Amino acid sequence: MTDQERQALISSLSFEGEIDDCEGVFMFTVKKDFDLAAAFEGIYDPEQDPPIQRIELPYRICDQLVWYTLTLVFDRQDGMWDNMRRVFPLSDRERDILKDKMDDYCLQEKGMSLLEYGILHWDETDGPKPSLPELTARTRSKQPIPQPISSFDLMEMFATQVVEQMVQDIQSKVPPEKWRKIAAEVR
């Protein structure tokens, strides 16, 4: 995909369904109204992979952070323990574009901005609930210093996705009886 095609894809993305609150993280579901195979070339092969069930984009409420990747969640196949997941990395500019789209979607669905809705769903483990002016002031202040990705609690999620992907890749290349033997040895 060229840079122009990728920019057009990101600009055309929209959301659907509920905005799920997962303990301080909003989970947005991206509409699958585009050519999935072309958009996720190298990540998704419709001839070998199960269908994509949904595309998720997390937003961390406490620091107003759009996550670094879109997560492709595939339909469960026979013999799978869980749904297969893969990630599509996003640049900072793409994340900014998507944050604006998330804000618009939140206004449309909830009648309030993403900041306001985030305050309603503030997780007390992230500290005392701020007021809207406090949160707005944080947003308007100079850009925070980028933190290494290792400082985020969601690193475990990525490790899990990598392991799940490896399991899916191995499982797809061996016969079911051999897979059961491998799984039994691991347990």
C-alpha positions as CSV (number, residue, x, y, z in Angstrom):
1,M,0.0,0.0,0.0
2,T,1.4,3.4,-0.9
3,D,1.5,6.3,1.5
4,Q,-1.3,8.0,-0.3
5,E,-3.5,4.8,-0.2
6,R,-2.7,4.4,3.5
7,Q,-3.6,8.0,4.3
8,A,-6.8,7.6,2.3
9,L,-7.6,4.4,4.3
10,I,-7.0,6.1,7.7
11,S,-9.0,9.1,6.7
12,S,-12.0,6.9,5.5
13,L,-12.2,4.8,8.7
14,S,-15.3,5.1,10.8
15,F,-16.7,3.4,13.9
16,E,-19.8,1.4,14.7
17,G,-21.5,-0.1,17.8
18,E,-21.0,0.6,21.4
19,I,-17.9,2.3,22.9
20,D,-16.9,-0.4,25.4
21,D,-15.3,0.6,28.7
22,C,-12.6,-1.9,29.7
23,E,-11.2,-0.6,33.0
24,G,-9.9,2.8,32.0
25,V,-9.7,2.0,28.3
26,F,-12.4,2.7,25.7
27,M,-12.6,0.1,23.0
28,F,-13.8,1.4,19.6
29,T,-14.9,-0.9,16.8
30,V,-13.8,0.1,13.3
31,K,-16.4,-0.5,10.5
32,K,-15.3,-3.1,8.0
33,D,-16.6,-1.2,5.0
34,F,-13.4,-1.2,3.0
35,D,-11.3,-3.8,1.1
36,L,-9.8,-5.7,4.1
37,A,-7.3,-7.7,2.0
38,A,-5.9,-4.6,0.3
39,A,-5.7,-2.6,3.5
40,F,-4.1,-5.3,5.6
41,E,-1.9,-6.9,2.9
42,G,0.9,-8.9,4.6
43,I,-1.1,-9.1,7.8
44,Y,-4.3,-10.7,6.5
45,D,-4.8,-13.2,3.7
46,P,-8.5,-13.9,3.1
47,E,-7.7,-17.2,1.4
48,Q,-5.8,-18.7,4.4
49,D,-7.1,-16.8,7.4
50,P,-10.5,-17.0,9.0
51,P,-12.8,-14.0,8.5
52,I,-12.0,-10.8,10.5
53,Q,-14.7,-10.7,13.2
54,R,-13.9,-7.1,14.2
55,I,-11.3,-4.4,14.2
56,E,-10.6,-2.7,17.5
57,L,-8.9,0.5,18.4
58,P,-8.2,1.2,22.2
59,Y,-8.2,4.7,23.7
60,R,-6.7,5.1,27.2
61,I,-8.8,7.5,29.2
62,C,-6.3,8.8,31.8
63,D,-3.8,10.2,29.3
64,Q,-6.1,10.5,26.3
65,L,-3.9,8.1,24.3
66,V,-5.1,6.4,21.1
67,W,-3.3,3.0,21.1
68,Y,-0.4,2.4,18.7
69,T,-2.2,-0.3,16.6
70,L,-5.5,-1.5,15.2
71,T,-6.2,-5.0,16.4
72,L,-7.7,-7.4,13.9
73,V,-9.8,-10.0,15.7
74,F,-10.5,-13.1,13.7
75,D,-13.4,-15.6,13.9
76,R,-12.6,-18.6,16.0
77,Q,-11.8,-21.8,14.1
78,D,-12.3,-25.4,15.1
79,G,-9.6,-26.4,17.6
80,M,-8.7,-22.8,18.5
81,W,-8.6,-21.9,22.2
82,D,-9.4,-18.3,21.6
83,N,-9.9,-15.8,18.7
84,M,-6.8,-15.1,16.6
85,R,-5.5,-11.5,16.7
86,R,-3.1,-9.5,14.6
87,V,-2.0,-5.9,14.8
88,F,-1.7,-3.1,12.2
89,P,0.7,-0.4,13.4
90,L,-0.3,3.3,13.4
91,S,1.9,6.4,13.1
92,D,1.5,9.3,15.4
93,R,-0.2,11.3,12.7
94,E,-2.7,8.5,12.0
95,R,-3.4,8.2,15.7
96,D,-4.2,12.0,15.8
97,I,-6.6,11.6,12.8
98,L,-8.3,8.7,14.5
99,K,-8.6,10.5,17.8
100,D,-10.5,13.3,16.1
101,K,-12.8,10.6,14.5
102,M,-13.3,9.0,17.9
103,D,-14.2,12.4,19.4
104,D,-16.8,12.9,16.6
105,Y,-18.2,9.4,17.1
106,C,-18.5,9.9,20.8
107,L,-20.4,13.2,20.2
108,Q,-22.7,11.4,17.8
109,E,-23.3,8.4,20.0
110,K,-23.1,9.8,23.5
111,G,-23.8,13.5,23.0
112,M,-20.6,14.5,24.6
113,S,-16.9,14.9,23.7
114,L,-14.4,12.1,24.3
115,L,-12.9,14.0,27.2
116,E,-16.3,14.4,28.9
117,Y,-17.2,10.8,28.3
118,G,-13.8,9.8,29.6
119,I,-14.4,11.6,32.9
120,L,-17.7,9.8,33.4
121,H,-15.8,6.5,33.0
122,W,-12.6,7.5,34.9
123,D,-11.0,4.5,36.6
124,E,-10.1,5.5,40.2
125,T,-6.9,3.4,40.0
126,D,-5.6,6.1,37.6
127,G,-5.9,8.7,40.4
128,P,-8.6,11.1,41.5
129,K,-11.1,12.0,38.9
130,P,-10.1,15.3,37.2
131,S,-12.5,18.0,36.3
132,L,-13.1,18.9,32.6
133,P,-11.0,22.1,32.8
134,E,-8.1,20.1,34.3
135,L,-8.2,17.5,31.6
136,T,-8.6,20.2,28.9
137,A,-5.6,22.1,30.3
138,R,-3.5,18.9,30.0
139,T,-4.6,18.6,26.4
140,R,-3.9,22.2,25.5
141,S,-0.5,22.2,27.2
142,K,2.6,21.4,25.2
143,Q,2.8,17.8,24.0
144,P,3.9,15.4,26.7
145,I,7.3,13.8,26.3
146,P,6.8,10.5,24.5
147,Q,7.0,7.6,26.9
148,P,8.6,4.3,25.9
149,I,6.0,1.7,25.1
150,S,7.4,-0.4,27.9
151,S,5.9,2.0,30.4
152,F,2.4,1.0,29.5
153,D,0.6,-1.8,31.2
154,L,-0.7,-3.0,27.9
155,M,2.6,-4.5,27.0
156,E,1.3,-7.8,28.3
157,M,-1.5,-7.6,25.8
158,F,1.1,-7.4,22.9
159,A,3.1,-10.3,24.3
160,T,-0.1,-12.4,24.5
161,Q,-1.0,-11.5,20.9
162,V,2.4,-12.5,19.7
163,V,2.2,-15.8,21.5
164,E,-1.4,-16.4,20.3
165,Q,-0.2,-15.6,16.7
166,M,2.6,-18.1,17.0
167,V,0.2,-20.7,18.3
168,Q,-2.2,-20.1,15.4
169,D,0.6,-20.3,12.9
170,I,1.8,-23.6,14.3
171,Q,-1.7,-24.9,14.6
172,S,-2.5,-24.1,11.0
173,K,0.6,-26.0,9.7
174,V,0.1,-29.4,11.6
175,P,-2.6,-32.0,11.5
176,P,-5.2,-31.9,14.3
177,E,-3.9,-35.1,16.0
178,K,-0.3,-33.7,16.1
179,W,-1.6,-30.4,17.4
180,R,-3.4,-32.1,20.3
181,K,-0.1,-33.9,21.1
182,I,1.8,-30.6,21.1
183,A,-0.8,-28.9,23.3
184,A,-0.8,-31.8,25.8
185,E,3.0,-31.6,26.0
186,V,2.9,-27.9,26.7
187,R,0.3,-28.3,29.5
